[in-house]
Amino acid sequence: MILYGLVKEQIEARQRARIKRHEERGLHRGRELERQEWLEWMERRQQAEDAGESFTEPNPAEKHNGTQPPQE
């Protein structure tokens, strides 16, 4: 019975560690994707500005939270 408890504890500790690693990897990947979205948006905004065109596309934060950019 004691051996069962020790083995169970070790298995659960490994599972917790694995879950933590996956969560950290997911957070890191999410940050990478968000950074990439912003870089692409800034590139499109700069291209429109260089071409003298208006740029009304909401930034990535506004897209995700549903807010609207200020109207001029």
N, C-alpha and C positions, 0 to 999 in steps of 0.2 A: 504494500500500500504506500509506503514511503517513497519507493522508487517511482511509482506512478505519478505521485505529486511532483517529484523533481523533474521528471520527463515532461509532464504537462506544463510546468512553469517555464522550462527551457523553450518548448515549442511556442508558447504564447509570447515569450520575450522576442523570439526571432520574428514572429508575425508582426508584432508592434514595430520592430526595427524596420522591417520590409515596408510596412505601410508608411512609416515616417519618410523613408527614402523616396518612395513613389510620390508622396505629397510634395516633398521638396523639389523633386524633378518637375512635377506638374506646375508648381509656382514659378520655377525658373523658366520653363517653356512658355508659360502664359506671359511673363514679362517680355520675353523675346518677341512673341507675336505682337504684343501691344506696341513695343518699340518700333517694330517693322511697319505697323499700320501708320504710326505717326510720321515716320520718315517718308513713306510713300505719299501721304497726304500733304506734307510740307513740300515735297517735290512737285506735286501737281499744282499747289498754290503758287509756288515760285515760277513755274512755267507759265501759268496764266498771267501772273504779274508781269513777267518779262514780255509777254505777247500783248500786254495792254488790255487784257480781257478781265471782266469781272469774275470773281471766284466766289460762288455761293455754297459750295459743298460744306456741310457741317464737319467739324473736326471729329476725330474718332470718339472723344469723350461724349460729345453731344449726340452722336449716333447711338451710343450704347445706353445713355440714360434718358433719351427721348426729349431732351431740351432742344430749343431752337436757338440759333445764333441771333445776336441782336440785330434788329433791322435798322438800316441807316436811312 
